[in-house]
Each structure stands twice: as C-alpha cells, then as structure tokens.
Amino acid sequence: MWLLCLASILYAGNAHITLSEEEQRYILSHRDIKVCTNPSLMPFEVLTPEGNHEGIGADLLSLVSGRVGLNVKIIQTYTWEDSLEKAKDAQCDIVSLISQTPELDTWLLFSDPILVDKNVLITTDTHSFIGDLKSIPSGTLALPRGSPLFAKIEKEFPHVTLFTVASESDALVLVANKQVDMTIKPFALVAYQIKQQGFFNLKIGGHVEGIDTIFRIGITGNNTILRDILNKGIQSVSLREKEMIVNRYIPSIVQQPLRKEVWYFFGTIGLIVSMILLWNYMLRKEVKKAIAQNVENQKLMMQQSKKAELGEMIGNISHQWREPLSSLSGVNLMLIGLMEHDKEIQKEFLYAQLKKVEQTLDFMSQTMQNFLEFYKPSTLLQHFNVYESIEQTLSLIETHLLEGNITVNIQGDETKVLYGIKNEYMQIWLNILNNAIHAFKRSSVDDRRIRVMILDEEVRICDNARGRIDERELNKGVGLPMCRRILEKYRQKLLFQNTQDGVCIQIVLSNT
C-alpha cells in the first residue's frame, strides 16, 4: 500500500492525475509499453534512421506517458502496414497516432482524441477553386486504402467518384499528374508535404466541413486499464501545451490580438496579386514588342533561334513563377485557417510573413528582368563580366536544372571580362547548357553535374551525361553551329572533346 501511495504521488505529478489502485498496480507491473508508429507521416510522426521517434505525435505521446509514469519503447518498423501487422500480432501495446474506423474497432481499443486537424481539398494550381464538395456537380477524388474518410464521403457526396491508392504520397502524385481532380489531407500534413516533396503545382483548393482528422491512441489486446490510464494522461494535456508542441513543426500561434494587422495583411496580399497580374500583362506586351524588334533588326539566324525558343522561355517564366505564387497563396490560406480557428497571431510572426512575401516578389522581379534583358535586341559592343552573364543565363533555365536534378558548379576567374554583344554570348551559354540538359534526359547517371570553368583564354563547359558528339553530326546538336558562327565573328573558336564522363565544350577566347 505504501508503494501504491508513492506511485500515486509520482505519477500524478504536476498534472493532478488521480489513478485508481488497480491502475497504480498496473503501472508498477507494466512500466514499459511497446509502441508501434507510422514511420513516415511527418509532421505528425516519423522514425529516423537512428530509430528516434519524432514529430507532433511523438512529443504528445512522450508528454502523456510521462504524466502517468509509463516508459515508451519504440518498436522499429519501416511501413505503416508493418506497424499494423505487429500490433495485430500483439508485438505492440499501443499504436501511437491513428484514426478510428469500424474495421479497426474489431481489434483495437481507442483512447480519447489526442490531436484534431482540419481536412482540406488539394488540387492542381490550374484547377478552379472548389470551396466545398457540395458546390461541385461532379469530380474524382483519391484516398489512401483504408482511409476513415472513404465511407463518409461516399455516403454524403455520391456525386464524387472515389479512387483508392496505396499511400498519401500516391494520392498527391495522382493529383499532381492530373489523373484525378483532388485528394483530402489534414492541413498540417499537406503544408509540410507540398514544401518537402516539391509538389509546387498543387494548392489548397477548398475545405471539407464536418470532416476533421481525429487522431487517437490505439490499444491492443482489449486492455481497458491501459486505455483508461492513457485517457487520464490525455485529459491532463492543456490546449496551450498542444499548441506549443504543434508550433514546433508549423508556424506558431500566440495570444496578442492583431486583427487589424491581419486584415491589413490580407489587403496587401490582394494588392500584390493584382500588381503581379498587371505586371504579367505588361510583360507579355513587352515580350511581343521585343520579339518584333528583334525580327526587324537581328540577322536571320538569330531571329529564327529566338523565335524557336520563345515558347520554351515563356514556359520557363511561368514555371518559375508558379512556386512563388503558390508560396504567397500558402501564406494567405494559412492565415485564413488560423482566423477560422479564432487563433491570434503575433506581430513578429506577421512581420516574418511580410518579409517572406517581399523576398518572393524580389525573386520574381529578377527573373522577369533577366528574361527581358535576354530578349532585348542589342548591337551595343561593351565590356561585360563573364561570370555574371553565365549566372543570368542559368536563371533562365533554373527550372529545367531543378527538374533534372542537375548541379552546375562555376569555377575560375569571377572577374573575367569580355568585349562584345552580351546577348550573343548569353545565347552561346544557353545553347551549350541546353545541349547538356538534353543529354541528361537520355542518360541514366544519378549524380548529374555540369562544370563551368572560366580561365584566362577560354571558357570550358563539361557535363558527365556520358554522351558523345561526332564532328560529322555536329548539326544535330542544339544550336552549336550558330554558336560557332557567333564566335567566328569575334575571331574566336568553339571546340569540343568527348571524354569518359561526357562532353567538354571549349570556347577559345584568344584572337590567335
């Protein structure tokens, strides 16, 4: 009895938890509980390669178990299915973070809710805004196999066609590839996955009223005593404590009201979006004017090359602006979500978001400036920095480099200066780099690298795509004959060398 009294004092701690004598005996004889987790569900939970349990659910479970005096022992698994199988075989005492379904009710007990997250609709950025599933006449929606939302949506929204997939990531891939219209995911999860996995053509396209993701602890073996103990631990966790844990993984929520500032922020976002649309319209007009001027003033070879690349370059600009616009939309929707939950926003947090908007707009402005400078017809001979002209060229094809997982490393003299028409040399860099990108598309190399060396009398651009160029087939290269003609005008040369790794293009800058 003395041990039971001592246990009651220790386990109650600061949370004022009162355990029955039966519960105290259980803890004394079952101090360690084995836990199965979802090993890849960040930001909720993940098992690191070192076997550490991290994420929102991991922190909540640590807090709850500590409150009632239980020690957590993580069972190593590598998939969610593996965790469920081990739980069914009684290799785990609990499943850390799980949603209740009729199927799981047949073999699991469930605790009180430990975490609730609002579900949102995910669509491509070209899809019109949905708002709510009730507002659309039809559509296709992907959900992971065994999702607790499947039966509810099938019953309440019969006009929506459902598809089952193996995992949450598979659902996002189907939406990103436009094979289905949408999927449903918790807000915190989708905000994390879109950023981490690079689904930058996706957006939050609406919400689903009355369908929240409710996470509980699953208890195996019909262990009602353990369930009751965990419930007392869950009930001892305050809303503020949950917010502090969640804020470690998503933007924090604090207490000082700033509603006027929030509405000012929304107005600023609306103004910025309007300016971007107007700017885009003016940009298109300027591009058309620049192309018309180019056709009149440039030589036929340069005219044909620029026209052939116009569609690709506009596609580059559109692709490079897609992520910043998604980022601005994400900031806007995040704050809308916080206000819908009547959460208050700290001034410092709001300031940080405005700085993020400013940096995003600076990036978009620089991208547009590089685009206009490249297309601006020029016959002006001038001294220009080689390194800076290559950097500007890379910004025009940055999206293709990222999509191809290609790393560009510039070495050598960053102060090297050339005399000539800068746009013509940028055309040379662009053609050679595009040649390398096309070679990588046909290559199976994993570590894709392009090395640019700026030397005293030459610029050398080498790739490791393991391709080859034949002198007799040089005309099959992307724009290489044009590069040679431009360099001949300046009494310079273009040479190439097939190496074991790939192709090295050498621009000889000396006049000898």
Secondary structure, 3 states (H helix, E strand, C coil): CHHHHHHHHHHHHHHCCCCCHHHHHHHHHCCEEEEECCCEECCCEEECCCCCEECHHHHHHHHHHHHHCCEEEECCCCCHHHHHHHHHCCCCCEEEEECCCHHHHCCCEECCCCEEEEEEEEEECCCCCCECHHHCCCEEEEEECCCCHHHHHHHHCCCEEEEEECCHHHHHHHHHCCCCCEEEEEHHHHHHHHHHHCCCCEEEEEEEEEEEEEEEEEECCCCHHHHHHHHHHHHCCCHHHHHHHHCCCCCCCCCCCCHHHHHHHHHHHHHHHHHHHHHHHHHHHHHHHHHHHHHHHCCHHHHHHHHHHHHHHHHHHHHHHHHHHHHHHHHHHHHHHHHHCCCCCCHHHHHHHHHHHHHHHHHHHHHHHHHHHHHCCCCCCEEEEHHHHHHHHHHHCHHHHHHCCEEEEEEECCCCEEEECHHHHHHHHHHHHHHHHHHHHCCCCCCEEEEEEECCCEEEEEECCCCCCCHHHHHHCCCHHHHHHHHHHCCCEEEEEECCCCEEEEEECCCC
